[in-house]
Amino acid sequence: MIRASTLERVLLVLSDFAALTICFVLAYWVQFHSGWIVDKFDPTKTFDQYWAMGLGLNIGWLALFSFAGLYRSWLLMSRTHQILRVLRAVVIGIVLVIICLFGTEFIAKFSANEPLNQGYLYGSRFPWIFIYGGLALVLVAGFRMFIYLCLRGLLRLGYGANNILVLGATDAGRKVAEDLKNTPALGQRVVGFVDERFQVMEHEFAGFPVLGKYADLPALVKKYRVTGIVIAHESSSPQEIMRVLVWICELQLHIYIVPELYPVVNGRFKANLVYGFELQELFAFTMPPWQVRVKRIMDLFVAGFIGLLSFPLWIFAAIAIKLQDGGPIFYSQERIGLYGKPFTVYKFRTMRTDAEKFGAQWATKDDPRITKIGKFLRKTRIDELPQLLCVLRGDMSMVGPRPERAVFISKLREEIPFYISRLKMKPGLTGWAQVRHHYDTSTEDVKIKLQYDMYYYENMSLLLDFQILVRTIYVVLTGKGAQ
């Protein structure tokens, strides 16, 4: 069955395309056939000559809407907020249309110090461009509201809902499950409960099955295609909630908590209120969708530019490593990326070939395993350059938490509450923790870095990424924190 969020996005794209097509057809008629714009009236013009232009314009609008975040799920969010987002996107689109239509003329007249044709700008076409924008706003917003009216009707009939698990067979959990069951238009279907008392309690609670314990969550999420978790445990202990989150932070899920428990974690995490329902979402990803796309474009551009600029350093490092001991130039290792996905990371080898004959271990200050040329490569961060390939491949970003090895993650997730929440971010070549703290040499260092990583997650933005990249240049030039 198609999920509500997937059906929602498909319908929104189709409705926006239809609304924008109507706007373009009306604009074509007004310009060439209505006679309302005298200098453009030409009844010999046919739509066959302009359909390709209309298609291109529509694709441009859809791309703009995508960057503006209009194709994320709005089922649990305010309709007023959505209309304001549409308004902002349409205003930006109209500004871009004006620039495309008149930008060249403006620049030419300005360069030649010629006066602008006021009648042409204000007496003829400009008013119609704004009318076109207003019509686009009304039709796009109106079609979207109609889509949600129809979608909520389908959800009430039981089609397309997202699957939810409730953690805690408690009175609070019962209320959440019953409220969601009684409000199907929200598009959230409770498939069952998960409780640590699974083996000693009845396997049914409040009319829903009890499916297992917290340790079973990864398997249950996969089996039932779960998209969200509601924490409804009655314990007032932060440690208990932390223990629950350890099992689910690495999963690609929405994590909600009932209001009674939110004070337990308040101040620890940034949270979003779920519209129309008394739940708080923890670890809410707040970076606007358009910034996510720009961030990826920036990753490709910066990684490609640095890769080309640093190519002589690659040759130098390769020759120096070979001359040092004749061993392999590169060192590859499996790391854990976004949502626990493993990938291979590459670095210039800076340690002896037998550095981990006794198993995985952290590097220490003045580590005897590091070669002489390795110390220089680490000091200058040249050893990190091959990771640019991981950025280009999409496994890493330029900015994010450092990717860790599975063996360390298994250990640290038990010792440090919420360490696993780092997996909700794509790992980075540099990051807030890297420029604010030195290399990890102990669990205490990891705890400090986790605080920096969570700060980055809760405040993620293109501006913060730019600040981190600038700080990274300073760190590289000064050798600060290298080990």
Number of C-alpha atoms within 10 A of each C-alpha: 6 11 16 22 18 14 14 21 16 11 17 21 17 14 20 22 18 16 22 25 18 15 23 21 15 15 18 18 18 16 20 20 19 16 14 15 16 13 12 15 16 14 12 8 13 13 13 7 9 13 15 11 11 18 15 11 16 20 14 13 19 19 13 17 22 17 18 20 19 22 19 15 15 16 20 15 15 12 16 9 11 17 19 13 17 22 19 14 21 22 16 14 17 18 15 13 15 13 13 11 11 12 12 11 13 16 11 11 13 12 9 9 9 10 9 12 11 9 10 11 12 11 12 16 18 14 12 17 16 15 14 18 22 17 19 23 23 16 19 24 22 15 19 24 16 13 17 18 12 12 22 21 14 17 20 18 12 14 17 22 24 21 20 26 26 27 24 23 26 18 13 18 23 19 14 21 25 14 13 18 16 11 14 19 22 22 25 25 22 22 18 24 29 24 21 16 15 17 11 7 12 10 16 14 15 16 10 17 16 25 18 20 17 21 15 14 21 14 11 18 20 11 9 13 14 21 19 23 23 23 25 26 23 17 13 14 12 13 13 12 20 15 15 20 19 19 18 22 23 21 21 16 18 18 22 24 23 21 14 14 20 19 12 15 18 11 9 10 16 19 22 15 17 15 15 11 15 14 21 22 21 20 20 18 18 14 15 15 18 16 18 16 13 13 18 17 12 18 21 19 13 17 22 16 11 12 18 11 10 13 12 11 15 17 10 11 23 16 13 16 23 12 11 13 11 10 12 13 15 15 15 13 11 14 22 22 25 19 18 19 12 16 16 13 21 19 17 24 24 23 20 17 15 8 14 11 7 7 6 11 12 12 16 14 10 9 12 12 16 20 18 14 17 23 18 18 23 20 19 17 17 19 23 17 21 18 24 25 17 21 23 18 11 13 22 27 27 26 27 24 28 24 24 17 16 15 12 14 18 11 11 17 16 13 12 17 18 24 23 23 22 24 22 19 23 22 25 23 22 20 25 27 23 25 21 16 16 14 18 18 14 12 15 11 13 18 18 14 23 21 15 19 23 23 15 20 24 16 15 19 17 17 11 15 20 13 13 22 20 12 18 21 12 13 19 17 12 12 15 16 16 19 21
